Amino acid sequence: MIGRRLVLAGTGAALGALAAPGVVRAQAAWPSRPVRIVVPFGLGGSADVAARFLAEPLSQAFGQPFVVENRPGAGATIGTDAVAKSAPDGHTLLLMSNTHTANETLLPNRPYVLMRDLAPVAAINIAHHVLAVHPSIPANNLGELIALLRANPGKYDYASSGPGTPYHVAGEVFLAMAGATATHVPFRGSNEARTAVISGTVPIMFDAIPTMRSQIEGGLVRGLATTGPQRSPLMPDLPAVTEALPGYEASIWLGFMAPAATPEALRQRINAEVNRILALPATAAAQARLGAQPMAMSVQAFDAFVRADITKQAEFIRMAKMTPT
């Protein structure tokens, strides 16, 4: 009996050390109301699509609506800061990308610090881009585009979905490795940037393969290359940039984060469910149609992945001589 009391006392002490009673009750009741998925990017982009894809199965799994809320602006800092300042009760999630890891270097005056004010929850997927140009650009292949940009420094513009986004970093690293220059024209989201390229207002862009593929097939823009380590199965006729610029690779990856003090038990619950959804054959097929690969990880592995990517993006930014703002 004494031994049993000691075991019970020890268990109680351990639980007390993990969480206060109020936190334990909150975890047991979670989710007690709709869960917001804040997407700090515009409608129609990769992050928005991923958030809406996961919202329905998460709603079914947890018995409360998972509601997507787009809050774009200021290089994704507006929506991200709103999540960082939200209650850490599991009812607010951030749909983040490597925009956030790049911003740790590019935006030193942002109102939050990623790994201090937010906590990793789950990885989602990773995808590569396509380099597309308006037909008015006198370049029919990647080599001709590189030669054109080298011969006309600063004459041509390229679009992106905003400063620090994967499409922006992809463009700057490409220019640095090609020894060429072009002027970056940021937009508030992928849809605005894509429209500018299709109209010829800004004639060059790195964009999501599935979204731009239909524009390429329709002749509205010309696809020149994709950005993976090898050719994309979605566009196998296009070379990979690395065939002309060895070592070049650019991607966009997505994941969930939560306010920093969100209990690990809640983050583990969400992580487990996201990983279950990512493992479904239907999910893999849907992701393949989007040119993406599911990227299931534990909470701890995703934490290490994000930290490593902050370092990786900083190296890209230094190599491309991108100026912090």
C-alpha positions in Angstrom: 0.0 0.0 0.0 2.8 2.4 0.9 4.5 1.6 -2.4 1.3 2.1 -4.3 0.8 5.5 -2.6 4.4 6.5 -3.5 3.8 5.5 -7.1 0.5 7.5 -7.2 2.1 10.5 -5.6 5.0 10.4 -8.1 2.5 10.2 -11.0 0.6 13.1 -9.6 3.8 15.2 -9.2 4.8 14.3 -12.8 1.4 15.4 -14.2 1.6 18.6 -12.1 5.0 19.3 -13.6 3.7 18.9 -17.1 0.7 21.1 -16.9 -1.5 23.1 -14.5 -5.0 21.7 -13.8 -6.6 24.4 -16.0 -4.3 23.4 -18.9 -5.1 19.7 -18.5 -8.9 20.5 -18.6 -8.4 22.7 -21.6 -6.5 19.9 -23.4 -9.2 17.3 -22.5 -11.9 19.6 -23.9 -10.1 20.6 -27.1 -11.4 21.6 -29.5 -14.3 23.3 -27.8 -15.0 25.7 -30.7 -13.9 26.2 -34.3 -10.2 26.1 -35.0 -8.7 28.9 -37.2 -6.1 28.1 -39.8 -4.6 31.5 -40.5 -3.0 31.6 -44.0 -0.8 34.7 -44.2 -0.9 34.6 -48.0 -3.6 35.4 -50.7 -6.3 33.2 -52.1 -5.4 30.5 -54.6 -1.7 30.0 -53.8 -0.1 26.8 -52.6 -0.5 27.6 -48.9 -4.2 28.4 -49.3 -4.9 25.3 -51.3 -3.1 23.1 -48.7 -5.0 24.7 -45.9 -8.4 24.1 -47.5 -7.4 20.6 -48.5 -6.7 19.7 -44.9 -9.5 21.7 -43.2 -12.3 19.3 -44.1 -10.6 16.0 -42.9 -9.4 17.8 -39.7 -12.9 19.0 -39.0 -14.3 15.5 -39.4 -11.6 14.0 -37.2 -11.9 16.5 -34.3 -15.6 17.3 -34.5 -15.2 21.1 -34.8 -14.9 23.2 -38.0 -11.3 24.1 -39.1 -11.8 27.5 -40.7 -9.3 28.9 -43.2 -8.7 32.7 -42.7 -6.5 34.5 -45.3 -4.6 37.4 -43.7 -1.9 38.3 -46.3 0.4 41.3 -46.3 3.8 42.7 -45.3 5.7 39.6 -46.5 3.4 37.2 -44.5 4.1 39.1 -41.2 0.6 40.4 -40.6 -1.1 37.0 -40.3 1.9 35.4 -38.6 2.1 38.1 -35.9 -1.7 37.6 -35.3 -1.1 33.9 -34.7 1.9 34.6 -32.5 -0.3 36.9 -30.3 -3.2 34.4 -30.1 -4.2 32.4 -27.1 -2.0 29.2 -27.0 -5.0 26.9 -26.6 -4.9 25.0 -29.9 -7.7 26.9 -31.5 -5.4 29.0 -33.8 -2.9 27.5 -36.3 -0.6 29.1 -38.8 -0.1 27.7 -42.3 3.5 28.6 -42.8 6.1 28.0 -45.6 9.8 28.7 -46.2 8.8 32.3 -46.6 8.9 32.3 -42.8 12.4 30.8 -42.6 13.7 33.3 -45.2 12.1 36.2 -43.4 14.2 35.4 -40.3 17.1 36.9 -42.3 15.3 39.2 -44.8 13.0 41.0 -42.3 15.0 41.7 -39.2 12.4 44.2 -38.0 9.4 41.8 -38.1 7.3 41.9 -34.9 7.9 38.2 -34.0 10.8 35.7 -33.9 9.7 32.5 -35.5 11.1 29.9 -33.1 10.6 32.0 -30.0 7.0 33.1 -30.6 5.6 30.1 -32.5 6.0 26.3 -32.0 6.1 23.7 -34.8 3.1 21.4 -35.2 3.3 19.4 -38.4 4.9 19.4 -41.8 2.6 19.1 -44.8 4.3 18.9 -48.2 7.1 20.1 -50.5 6.9 21.1 -54.2 9.1 22.6 -56.9 8.5 25.5 -59.3 8.4 26.1 -63.0 10.2 29.1 -64.7 7.8 30.7 -67.1 8.0 33.7 -69.4 5.6 35.8 -71.4 5.8 35.0 -75.2 7.1 38.5 -75.8 10.4 37.4 -74.2 12.8 36.5 -77.0 14.0 33.3 -75.4 12.8 29.8 -76.4 14.8 27.9 -73.8 16.7 28.3 -70.6 20.0 29.0 -72.2 18.6 31.7 -74.3 17.0 33.4 -71.3 20.2 33.3 -69.4 22.1 34.8 -72.3 19.4 37.5 -72.7 19.5 38.5 -69.1 23.3 38.7 -69.1 23.3 40.8 -72.2 20.7 43.2 -70.9 21.4 43.8 -67.2 18.5 45.2 -65.3 16.3 45.5 -68.5 13.8 42.8 -67.6 11.6 42.3 -64.6 10.4 39.2 -62.8 7.4 38.8 -60.6 6.9 37.0 -57.3 4.1 36.6 -54.7 6.0 38.9 -52.3 9.3 39.7 -50.7 10.9 36.6 -49.1 8.5 34.1 -50.6 10.0 31.0 -52.1 9.4 32.4 -55.6 11.3 35.5 -54.8 14.2 33.5 -53.3 14.1 31.2 -56.3 14.5 34.1 -58.6 17.3 35.8 -56.8 19.3 32.6 -56.4 18.8 31.8 -60.1 20.1 35.2 -61.1 23.1 34.9 -58.8 24.1 31.5 -60.1 23.5 32.6 -63.8 25.5 35.8 -63.3 22.6 37.8 -64.6 20.4 40.6 -63.3 16.7 41.4 -63.4 14.4 43.6 -61.4 12.2 42.0 -58.7 8.5 43.1 -58.8 6.6 41.8 -55.7 2.9 41.3 -55.6 0.5 40.6 -52.8 0.0 37.0 -53.9 0.6 34.4 -56.5 -2.6 35.2 -58.4 -1.7 38.8 -58.9 1.9 38.0 -59.9 0.6 35.3 -62.3 -1.8 37.7 -63.9 1.0 40.2 -64.5 3.1 37.5 -66.3 0.2 36.3 -68.4 -0.5 39.9 -69.5 3.1 40.6 -70.1 3.2 43.5 -67.6 6.0 41.6 -65.8 7.3 38.9 -68.2 9.2 36.4 -66.0 8.2 34.3 -62.9 8.9 31.2 -60.9 5.5 29.7 -60.0 3.8 26.5 -58.9 4.0 23.9 -61.5 0.3 22.7 -61.5 -1.0 26.3 -61.5 1.2 27.5 -64.3 1.1 24.3 -66.4 -2.4 25.0 -67.8 -1.2 28.5 -68.8 1.8 27.0 -70.5 -0.2 24.3 -72.3 -2.6 27.0 -73.4 0.2 29.1 -74.9 -0.4 32.1 -72.6 3.2 31.8 -71.2 6.2 29.7 -72.2 7.7 27.2 -69.8 11.5 27.0 -69.8 12.5 24.8 -66.8 11.5 23.3 -63.5 13.4 23.7 -60.3 13.7 20.2 -58.8 16.9 18.0 -58.6 15.6 16.3 -61.7 12.9 16.8 -64.3 9.3 17.1 -63.0 7.0 14.1 -63.8 4.3 16.7 -64.4 6.3 18.5 -67.1 9.0 15.9 -68.3 9.7 17.8 -71.5 11.1 20.7 -69.7 14.7 20.6 -68.4 15.5 21.1 -64.8 17.4 24.4 -64.1 20.2 22.3 -62.6 21.0 21.0 -66.1 22.2 24.5 -67.0 23.2 25.7 -63.5 24.5 22.6 -61.6 23.4 22.5 -58.0 20.4 24.8 -58.4 17.2 23.7 -56.7 14.3 25.7 -55.4 11.2 24.5 -53.6 8.2 25.5 -51.5 7.3 23.5 -48.4 4.4 24.0 -46.0 3.6 23.2 -42.4 1.6 24.1 -39.4 2.8 26.1 -36.4 0.9 27.4 -33.3 1.5 30.1 -30.6 4.6 29.2 -28.7 3.0 28.2 -25.4 0.5 25.8 -27.0 0.8 22.6 -25.0 2.9 19.9 -26.6 0.1 17.4 -26.0 -2.2 19.4 -28.3 0.5 19.8 -30.9 1.1 16.1 -30.8 -2.6 15.3 -31.3 -2.8 17.6 -34.4 0.5 16.2 -35.7 -0.7 12.6 -35.5 -4.0 13.4 -37.4 -2.2 15.4 -40.1 0.3 12.6 -40.6 -2.6 10.1 -40.8 -4.3 12.2 -43.5 -1.0 12.5 -45.4 -0.6 8.7 -45.4 -3.9 8.1 -47.1 -3.5 6.9 -50.7 -6.1 9.5 -51.8 -4.0 12.2 -50.3 -0.8 11.1 -52.0 -2.7 11.0 -55.3 -4.1 14.5 -54.8 -0.7 15.9 -53.8 0.9 14.3 -56.9 -1.7 16.2 -59.0 -0.5 19.4 -57.3 3.1 18.5 -58.0 3.8 18.1 -54.3 5.0 15.3 -52.1 3.6 14.7 -48.6 6.1 15.5 -45.9 5.0 13.7 -42.7 7.2 14.3 -39.7 7.0 14.1 -35.9 6.7 17.4 -34.0 10.4 17.1 -33.0 11.6 16.3 -36.5 9.6 19.2 -37.9 11.2 21.5 -35.3 14.7 20.4 -36.4 13.7 20.8 -40.0 12.5 24.4 -39.6 15.6 25.4 -37.6 17.8 23.9 -40.3 15.9 25.7 -43.1 16.4 29.0 -41.3 20.1 28.4 -41.7 19.7 27.2 -45.3 17.6 30.2 -46.4 20.2 32.6 -44.7 22.9 31.0 -46.9 20.8 31.4 -50.0 20.1 35.0 -49.2 23.8 35.8 -48.6 24.8 34.0 -51.8 22.2 36.0 -53.8 23.2 39.2 -52.0 19.5 39.9 -51.1 19.2 43.0 -48.9 17.3 42.7 -45.6 14.5 45.3 -45.2 
